[in-house]
Amino acid sequence: MVNYLYVCEVFNIINRKAINSYAMDYPDAAKALREWYHVLRLSSHTNWNELKAEFPSASLVGDDRVVFNVLGTKYRLVVRVVFAFRVVQVKWFGTHADYDRVDVNLIQPKNKNT
């Protein structure tokens, strides 16, 4: 029997293909990215404070966007989290140096053609 309450509580992370693509582009970060995906997908956070408690180095940067440090501060992962709908949209992943050159408020999800 399926526990529908449990199924409804998981986060829908859009898009797993982007995480896998980033893992292939940055092999040293692959394990950390996949771990982040699985931990967050099964988490039960209902607000920013709960998320921050599990990911202390995460930063809220506006428009529901959260920046996660990956492998210490070597890489940054930018996502948009909508707690009410339990949705996480992957926006961007790159090195700390690349992150310093982008405007996180303007980043769009990775295009499948890029």
C-alpha positions as CSV (number, residue, x, y, z in Angstrom):
1,M,0.0,0.0,0.0
2,V,1.3,3.5,-0.9
3,N,1.5,6.0,1.9
4,Y,0.0,9.0,0.0
5,L,0.7,11.4,2.8
6,Y,4.4,10.7,2.6
7,V,4.4,11.0,-1.2
8,C,2.8,14.5,-0.9
9,E,5.4,15.6,1.6
10,V,8.4,15.2,-0.6
11,F,9.8,18.2,-2.6
12,N,9.5,18.2,-6.3
13,I,12.9,19.2,-7.6
14,I,12.8,20.7,-11.1
15,N,14.9,19.6,-12.8
16,R,16.9,16.5,-12.0
17,K,18.4,16.5,-15.5
18,A,20.1,19.7,-14.7
19,I,21.7,18.2,-11.5
20,N,22.9,15.2,-13.5
21,S,24.3,17.5,-16.2
22,Y,26.1,19.6,-13.6
23,A,27.5,16.4,-12.1
24,M,28.9,15.4,-15.4
25,D,30.4,18.9,-16.1
26,Y,31.9,19.1,-12.6
27,P,32.8,15.5,-11.6
28,D,34.4,16.4,-8.3
29,A,31.0,17.9,-7.2
30,A,28.9,15.0,-8.5
31,K,28.6,13.1,-5.2
32,A,27.8,16.3,-3.3
33,L,25.2,17.4,-5.9
34,R,23.4,14.0,-5.8
35,E,23.5,13.9,-2.0
36,W,22.0,17.5,-1.9
37,Y,19.2,16.3,-4.3
38,H,18.3,13.3,-2.3
39,V,18.4,15.0,1.1
40,L,16.4,18.0,0.0
41,R,13.9,15.9,-2.0
42,L,13.0,13.9,1.1
43,S,13.1,16.8,3.5
44,S,9.9,18.1,5.3
45,H,10.8,21.8,5.5
46,T,7.9,24.1,5.5
47,N,9.8,27.4,5.7
48,W,13.2,29.1,5.3
49,N,14.1,28.7,9.0
50,E,13.7,24.9,8.8
51,L,15.7,24.7,5.6
52,K,18.5,26.9,7.1
53,A,18.6,24.7,10.2
54,E,19.5,21.7,8.0
55,F,21.7,23.7,5.6
56,P,23.4,26.3,7.8
57,S,25.6,27.7,5.0
58,A,22.6,28.3,2.7
59,S,21.7,32.0,1.9
60,L,18.3,33.5,1.0
61,V,19.0,36.0,-1.8
62,G,15.5,37.2,-2.8
63,D,12.6,36.0,-5.1
64,D,12.6,32.8,-3.0
65,R,16.1,32.0,-4.3
66,V,18.5,30.1,-2.1
67,V,22.2,29.7,-2.7
68,F,23.8,26.4,-1.4
69,N,27.5,26.0,-1.0
70,V,28.7,22.8,-2.5
71,L,32.1,21.2,-1.5
72,G,32.6,24.0,1.1
73,T,32.6,27.2,-0.9
74,K,34.2,25.8,-4.1
75,Y,30.8,25.7,-5.9
76,R,27.4,27.4,-5.6
77,L,24.0,26.0,-6.4
78,V,21.2,28.5,-6.9
79,V,17.6,27.3,-6.7
80,R,14.1,28.8,-6.2
81,V,12.2,27.2,-3.3
82,V,8.4,27.6,-3.0
83,F,7.5,26.0,0.3
84,A,3.7,26.3,-0.2
85,F,3.9,24.0,-3.3
86,R,6.9,22.0,-2.1
87,V,8.8,22.8,-5.3
88,V,12.5,23.5,-5.8
89,Q,13.6,24.8,-9.2
90,V,17.3,24.5,-10.1
91,K,18.5,27.8,-11.5
92,W,22.2,27.6,-11.8
93,F,25.4,25.8,-10.7
94,G,29.0,26.9,-11.0
95,T,32.2,27.8,-9.3
96,H,32.4,30.4,-6.6
97,A,34.3,32.7,-9.0
98,D,31.6,32.3,-11.7
99,Y,29.0,33.0,-9.0
100,D,30.6,36.3,-8.2
101,R,30.1,37.4,-11.8
102,V,26.4,36.6,-12.1
103,D,23.2,38.3,-10.9
104,V,21.4,35.6,-9.0
105,N,18.1,37.5,-9.4
106,L,18.3,37.3,-13.2
107,I,19.5,33.7,-13.6
108,Q,17.2,31.4,-15.5
109,P,17.1,27.6,-15.4
110,K,19.6,25.8,-17.6
111,N,18.4,25.4,-21.1
112,K,18.5,21.9,-22.4
113,N,20.2,23.1,-25.6
114,T,23.1,24.7,-23.7
